[in-house]
């Protein structure tokens, strides 16, 4: 048997609630986080989630050409927001496209670029990989 020094945890030892932890030492432990004095909490806050969108590849009724459709935008996103996002995606991918019925249609098969762009914006992307 080994003789280990035990810390008493019974309440009748005296000294209050934290008496059992009096003999613990904190030297050698790393310093805790230092609070930011500037008061700017936006840098530490996680990126806001923009919602979930679905990517779909369509060829039907397009003369054999492929388009990627970005669909299922949340109701909180306005038509202007979706149009602006479509413009940014067309510039990013270097392709044509349109907005129809709250869905963005982009020409070509560039789902990887589209997925990366939308995830960087804060969207959760489902659908084709």
Beta strands, then each sheet from edge to edge (+ up, - down):
strand 1: 51-58
strand 2: 67-71
strand 3: 97-100
strand 4: 103-107
strand 5: 123-127
sheet 1: 3+ 4- 2+ 1- 5-
end
